[in-house]
Amino acid sequence: MYQLSNGILKKNGTPVFALGQSYYPSYHHQKVPVPPEGDRIGELVQDLKEMADAGFNLVRMAALGEVVRENGQVKVSFPLIDAIIRRAEDPEVDLATMVRLQGYGVNLSGYTDAIMQNELDQEMPFHWGWFVRNCLNHPGILEDNDDATVASAAHFAGKPSVVSFQIYNEPAYPNDHFYDYNPHSIRAWRAWLAEKGIKSEAEAATLEPPRRRPLPGEDKSDWINWRWFHTERLNDVLNRLSGKAKEGYALPETLTCHMPCPALPGAALRGEDYYRVAEKMNILGITHYYPAFGPMHDLASQVLDMAESAAAVFGKHAWLIEYNARTNLSAEEWERETYAAIGSGFKCIMYYQWRADYPYADGPEPEGFGMVFNDRTKTKKFERAVRMNRLINEIGTSFALAERVRSGVAILFSEKANAWYDAEDNGVATNTRDDHERSQAGMRLAYRELRRAGVAVDFVRACDLETNPLGVRVLVVPVSQGLDETERTQISRFAEKGMVVVFDLGSLGFRPWEQKGAPLLDLSGLLLQGDVLPLHSCTSEQLDIKLISGQDYAVACLVNVDALERPLAAGHQVWIDLIPAGLPDGPVTAEWVTPDDKRPLKTERLGRQVRIELPSVGTGAFIFVRPQ
């Protein structure tokens, strides 16, 4: 049987790498693998067996059914989901299960003033991808969410396959217009301002929230506080519901499914915060649809490393709750993205999804995502994806027990700076597509420069620097403005024992913290002064390398990021620093592992490094390095 322990899936007590699929009858009535008039039970019986045969060990579903309040008590009924779980627990299938507990919103009591409002006082329209619609400051809505979550979780108590509860799906404020101006939220913001000591009670009582970004020269503080309040409230509600799920059934580990919003323009509007949910939930779960090659590979890698860093700050692990499995995805993309996620230290990959949605004419994603089309025809990636699954099933314990190797270099993540630059840089834009904050550009460019120098990059908040759980020695502040006084004080304290530099967007250089007249350092100067050695290097720029390590072994995860998807010819070499990977002095062996090939590689120990000669590289590979 399966169990979860600190985000690591175990089967009969043995750690395994979690490979999951969404079999996702959605709260949206036209996002389903089988329509209600079809043979849902009969078809799921076949679908789950085929899923298991393809090498998956975990299936994700939503608690689709009936949730009602009668005589003050919440009653639930999930017959379809119960049938999926029974089938998953059948010995010939043997899948662990994850259940999403909430839909687009919970309003058991029928409140008519519950929907979020935008800056024009318009109620949020229904959109299939906006999963949180009700005001998160409405006392009645919060009570309904609490009670429904407890009752829904309790329904699954004692079901041995249920290892995880998901709290909402991609919970964020909309990416179009500004939210939330529901009167309940405005009242809650005023109370919050007084509680935080930002305003006196008298000042807060009549303060109106800003309905546009400030103009040049106008004070930014109300806008920043308005966005900070909503970010805090969204993630606190998610954490509160995580606790309520535990009240219903304590054994499953909890997570939500945040998007990459913290790494993107518009972060201050969307409200997602990896750190707040990583602190309170058992696992940090994210969705991720960016390709791991070509111009997008730096951003794709940044999102993975940012999420893993946030989880690791609290000694936890990150999961991919949705990884791209669109029906037209190539096998090459599937393989590259698998190498990238495992190299960033993730303990689970859940692909979206197994079987494509039924092709309703006006469905939001008909035949869009899946290992198979809705009629079960295999997609072009299917066979090679299955071979990758089988390889991971064979060697996945090594990935489950390995952690990302760190360089001691981190980039600062600041909600306050994001909100400041949101106010400064985005003008009259009212959707995130038109946003372009320098705080985000600074993070991304600094990350790219460091990663291409062979540095493993973490992301930390200023408040994490005192305890420093990630062992940061060099801190890069991506922008020079927007930090509040508390953050500046925390950074200055860290600078007394570590190195702090501010990234310069114009030159891609680095200026020592609080030394305005000091000359800029280039990247090599920064690494030299910070005593940072590259973890890895390669004779070809086509390869991205990520390093994880366990007890007496390290794994270099190679990703061929070439935009033209050209194979890399044999004869290239990589160098790996064995000291931070925890490998002892002495000779080492290296083994090349892909779904199609396993072979020993020629190695040469050069002090603390090992030089490895490569065969031809297609999409990527795992290289296992062990003491001889």
N, C-alpha and C positions, 0 to 999 in steps of 0.2 A: 504494500500500500504506500501511498504518498503522504508526505508531510512537508511543511515549509519551516525553515529555521533561519532567521535573519536573512531572508530573501534568497536562500539556497534551497532548491527543491531536492528532496531525498526520496528515493524509491527503496523500500525495504531497508532503510537506514543508510543507504549509500548515496552520497551526493552525486547528482546528475545535472547536466546543463538542461535547462528548461526550454523546450521547443514547442511553442504553442500556436494555435490557430483560433481565429474567431469563427464560431458557428453562431451567427448573431441575429436571431430574430429581434429586430429593433423596435423601439417605441414608435418609430415612424412606420406607418402601416404599409409603405411601399418600399421598404428596405428589408427584404426577407428572402431567404433561400428557397422557401416553399410557401406559396400563398395559402391563406386560411382554407380555401376550398380544396386544396390538394391533400395528398396523403402525408401529412407532416410527420406522423409517427413512423410510418413505413419508410419514408425517405431518410429520416435522420438515422434510423438503424443502419442503413447502408452507408450513409455519409461518414458517420463516426468510425465505422470499421475501416473504411478506406483511408481516413485520416490517420488512424493508428498504423495501418500498413505502410503509410508513407513516412513513418518515422517520427511522428509527433507524439508528445506525451502529456499535453495540456490543452484543454479547450476552454474558451472564454464565451460566455453567454450573458444575456441580460434577463433580469427577473421580470419577464413579460407575463402579465396576467392581470389579476384584479387585486387592488389595494383599496379598501374602503374603511370608513369609520362608521360604526354602528353602535348606538347607545354609549358613546364615549370610548369604545374599544376599537382598535384597528384589527381588521381581519384581512388575510391575504390568501390568494389561491394562484398557484403557478403550475398548472397541470402539464403544459408543454415543457417547461424547464425541468420539472421533476422527471419527465420521460427522458430528456437528454441526460440527466445525471444518472438515472438507472442504467441507460445504455453505456455511458462512460465507465460505470463500475462493473459492467459485464466482463468476466475474465478474458474473453476473446478480444476485447477492446482495451480495457485497462488504461484509462486516461484520468489524470488529475483534472479538476474543474475549478474555474474562477467565475464568480457571479457578480455582475454589476447590479447594484441594489436600487438605483434611482433612474428615472427617465428624464424627460425634458423639464419636469418640475413636479412638485408634490403640493397639491392644494386639496386636501381631503375635506375641508370645511366649506369650500365654495366661496372663498373671499373674492369680492369683486374689485378690490383695490390692490391686487397683489402683483401685477405685471410691472416689470421695470419700465422706466420712462427715459427718453433721451433729453437732450438739452432744449428741445422744442416742446417738451411735455407730451410727446407722442408715445403711446405704448409700443413696446418692442413688437414688431411683426413676427409672425412665425416663420422661422427659417430652419430647415432640417439640420443644419450644422451648428445652430446656437442652442446649446443644451441646457443652459441655465437661464430661465426666463423670469422667474419670480423674484421679487425684491428680497434681498438677503438681510434686510433689516426689519421685515414685517414680523412682529412677534408671533402671530398666528401661523404664518408660513413656516417659521422656524420650528414651532411646536409640531406641526404636521410632519415636517421632514424628520424630526427626532423620532416621533412615534412610529412612522412608517418604516424607518430604517431599523429600529429595534425589532419590530414585528417581522419584517422581511428577513432579517438575518436569523432570527429565531426559527423561522420556518425550515432553514437548512441545517439546523443543529443535528448532529449525529450522522449526517451523510458523510461517509468516510472519504469520498473523493474531493470534497470541497475544501480547498487549501487557501483560497484567497477571496476577499470581497473587494470589489471596485466601487469607489465612491464617486458617483457621477462620471461623465465622459467628456473629455476635453472641456473642463469647466473654465470659462473665461467670459469676460464682457465682450459684446459684439465688436467686430472690426470695422463697423460703419456707424458713425455718429458717436456721441459721448454718453456714457451711462454711469450711474443710475440716479435720476432725479425724481424718483418716486418720493412723495412727501415723507414716508417712513425713513427713507435714507437721508433726507435732508435733516430731519430731527435727530437721527442717530449721529450724523456728522457733527452737528452742533454740540451734542453731549460729549462726543469723542474729543473735540477740540478743548473742551473744559477739563476733561479727565486727564488729558496729556499735558495740561498746563500751557497749551499753545495760545489760548485765549481765556479771558476771564469768563465766568458764566454770563455776565451781563453782555459782554462783547459777542459771545457766541450765540446768544439767544436770538438775535435779530440778523445775524450774518447770512447773506444769500450765497450759495455756491456759485462759482464762476461758470458761465455757460459758453465761454469761448476761451481760447488761449490768450494770454496777455499780449498786448501790443508792445513793440520795442520801447523800452524805458519804463513800462509799467511793472509794478511789483508782482513777482511770481509766486509769492508764498501761499496764497489761497489756492491757486491751481495745484501746486505741489502737494499741499495737505489734502486737497480733495482727491487726488489720485492715490496718495499714500493710504488714506482711509479706506478706499475701495479695495486696494490690493490686500490690505490687512484683513478686511472683513471677509472677502471671498475665501481666502485660505484658512482663516479661523473657522468659518462655517464648515468647510471641508474636513478640517481636523476634528471639529465637534461631532460630525456625523461618523467619522472613523471610530470615535469613542462609543457612539451609540450602537454601531455595528457590533462592537465588542460586548456591549451589554446583552445583545441578542444571542450572540454565539462567539465566544472569546477565542476559539482555536484558529480560525483562518486569519492570515496576515492581511493587513489592509494597505491599499494604495489608491491613488487616483490616476488619471491619465492626462497629465499636462502636455500641452503642445510645446514647440520650440520657442514660444513667445518671448521668454526672458532673453533670448539671443537675437531678437529681431527688432527692427524699428516698430514703434507702437507698443512697446512693452508696458509702458506706464498706463496705457488705455486698457490693455487686455487683463491685467491684474494677476497673472500667474506668477507664482514664486516657488521655485524648486526647494529653497532652503526651509521655508516655513512648513511645507508638508513633509519634507524629509525628516524634520525634527520630530514630528508627532506621529506620522504613520510608520508602518513597519518597512515599507519599500517605497522608493521613488519610482513611479511609473511615468513614461513619456510616450508620445507618438512621434514618428519620424518618417518623413517621406522624401528626404533630399538624397540625390544620387552620390555615391562615394567615389566619383571620378569626375574629371573635367573641372570647369570653373567652380562648381558647387562643392567640391570635395572638402575644401577648407571649412566652409560653414557646416557641412554635414558632420565633420569631425569635431568641430567646436561644440555643437549641440550635445553630442555624446559625452565629451569630456566635461562640459559644464554640469550635466546631470549627474555623472559619476562623482564629480567633486562634491556636489551638494550632498549626495547621499553619504559619501565617505567622511564628511565633516562630523557626522553623527554616528559613525561606525556602521553604516548600513550599506545596502546595495541598490543598484539601479536596474530596472527592467524596461525593455521595449515592449509596450503593450500593443502598439500598432507599428509594424514595419512594412514597407511597401511590398505588396504582392499583387499589383494591378495585373489584369489579364494579359496586357501586352508587354509586361516586364520581360526582359531577356534573361536567360540563364546566367549570362555574364554579370549583369547587375546584381542578381540574387547572390552570387558567390562573393563579389566584392563587398557588398553590404554586410554579409555574414562575417567576413574577416575583420571588417572595420569595427563592428559592434563587439565582437569577442575581444579584440585588441584594446578596446576602451574599458574593459573590465565588467561589462554587463553580464548578468547571471541568467537572463531569460531573453529570448527573442520570440515574440508572438507576431505572426504575420497576419495582415489584413487582406484577404480572409480566405477560408477554405473554398467555399462555393460561391460563385458570383450571384449577386442579387437577381431575383426573378425580374425579367425584362418588361415591367410595366411601361407603357408608352411614355408616361410622364413621371416615372420614378427618378429619384435624384441621382442614382449611380447604377443603372441597369447594366449588367454584364461588365462592370467596371473593375472589380477587384476579385481575385480568387486564384487558387491553384488550379481550379477547374472552372469551366464555364457552367452556366446554370443547368445545362443538359448533361453535365458531367464529362463533356469533352475535355481532354487534357490541354492545358496551355503549353506554349512552346518551352517554358522554363521547367516544366514538371519533372522530367526524368533526371536532369542534372540537379535540381533542387532536392529530389529524393536521395540522390547519391551523397550530397552534402549532409543531409539529415543523418544518413547512416554512418557517415564518418564521425559526426559529432556525437551520436549515440555511443560509438565505440570508444572515443577518447574524451568525452565530455566531462568526466570527473576531474581531469586535469584543469579544465577551464573553470569548473565550479569552485575549485580550491585555490585558484590563482588570483592575485590582486594586481591592479595596474601599478607599474613601476613609476615612481615620481622623481622629478628632477629637483624638487625644492623651489620651483618657480611658479608663481601664481599671478593671475590678473584679478584686479579688484572688481567685484560686482557690487553696484550701488543702486538701490531703488531710487534714492534721492537724486543722484546724478541723472538717472534716466528720466525722471520727472522734470528736472530742471532743464535738460536739453530738449525734452518734449515741448516745453513751453517756449524755449529760445529759438528752436530751429524749424518748427513745423507750421508756423504761420496760421493760415486759414484752412489748412487741410482738415477734413472731417472723417477721413478713413485712413487706416493704417497703411494702405497701399501707397499713399502719398507722403508718408512720414520718412524722415531721414536724419535721425538724431546722431550727432557726433559721438555721443557716448557709445552707441552701438558700433559705429564705424571704428572707433578707437579700439574697442575690444576685439573686433574681428581682425583688423590689420596687425595689431600687436600679437595676437594668437598666430596668425599666418607666419609672421617673421620668426617667431620663436620655434614653431613646429618645423619649419623648413631648415632650421639649424640643428635639428635632432633633439630638441628639448621637449619633454613631456610637460604640458601646461595644465595647471589647476586653476580653479576660480574660487575665490573666497570673498566673504564680506569683511568689512572692517571689524565687526564685532567678533569674528572668529580668530583674530590675530593674537589675542592674549593667550588663549589655550593652545592655539596653533596645532590642531590635530593632524594637519596634512604635512607638517614639517617644512613650512615655507621659510626659505632663506632670502629669496629675492621677490619683492612685490612690485608689480607693474601697475601703476594707476593709469587707466586708459585715457582720461580727460582731466583737465586741470581745474574745471569749475563744477559747481553743482553739489559738492559734498557738504554735508552739514557739519557743525562744529564738533559734534560727538564723533563722527567718522574721522575728522581731521586729527582730533586728539588721539584716537585709537591708532591711527596710522603713524603719528609722530612717536608714540610710545614704542611701536614695533621698530621704527627706524633706529632706536637706540641700540638694538641688538641684531637687526637685520638690515638688508639693503632695500631702499625704496627709490623708485624712479618714476617719473611721469612721462608717458608716451607723447611724442610730438607728431601730430598727424601730418604736418607739412613736410617734414624731413624723414619721417619714419625713424627718428632718433629717440634718445632717452635722456631726460634731464634729471639730475639728482633732486630728490624731494626738498621743497622749500628753499631752493637755491636758484633764484630766478636768473642771476647773471652767470651761472656756471655754464661751461661749454657742454654741448650735447655729446653723449656717447653714441657710437654706432653699436650694432648688435654684437660684434666681436669684442668691443671694449666692455660692454655690459657683462657678457659672459665671463670675461677675464677678471674684471673687478669683483664679480659676484662668485667667483670660483665655481662656475657651473660648466661641467663637461658634457658634451653631447652624449645622449644615451645610445645613439646609433647614427650611422651615416651610410651612404651608398654611392656607388659610381654612376648611378643613373637617377635623374630627377623624376623618372616615371614612377618610382616606388615610394609610397608612404609606408612607414614602419611604426608599429605600435608594439609596446613591450609589456607583457604580464609575467609574473613569476609566482611559483609555489615553492614548496619545500624541496630543495635540491634540483630544481629545474626552472628554466625560463622558456617562454614562447614568444618568438618574434612573429607578429602577424603582419604579413606583407599585403599591401593593396596596390595593384597597378592602377594608377589614377590618370593615365594618359587619356586625353580628351578624344583622341582618335581610336582608342581601344586597341592599340598595337601591342602585340606580345613583345616582351623584352627578351632579347637574344641571350643565350647562355654565355657565361664567362664574366658577367658582372659580379661585383663583390659588395658585401655588406660588412660593417664593423659594428659590434655590439659591446657596450660597456657592461662587464659582468659584475662589477662591485655593487652597484645599486640593485642589481637583480638578485643579489644574495648568494651568488655561486662562489665556491671557495677557490683558492689558488690551485693551479695545476691544470693539466690538459683536460679538454672537454670534447664531447662529441656533439654533432649537429645532425638532426634528421629532418628531411624535407617531407612534408605531409600535405597532400591534397586529396580530393575525392578519387583521383585517378592514379596517384603515384605516391609511393613511399620509397625513399632512398637515403643512404648516408651521404653527407656532404663533406667536402674537404675543408678542414679547419686549420687555423694557425693561431696559437695563443701569443698575443703581443702585449705583455704586461697585464694590465687590467682589462684589455680588450681581446676579443676573438674576431679574427677575420674569416669570413665564410664565403666560399665560391659558389655561385648560384647556377643552377640549370636554367633553361628557358622558363620565363615566367608568363603565364597567361593572365588570369584575373587576379591572382595572388596565391598565397600559401601560408601554412603554419611551419615555422622552423622550431623544433624542440632542441634546446641546448641543455646538456646534462654533464655532470662530472664524468670523466672517463673511468 
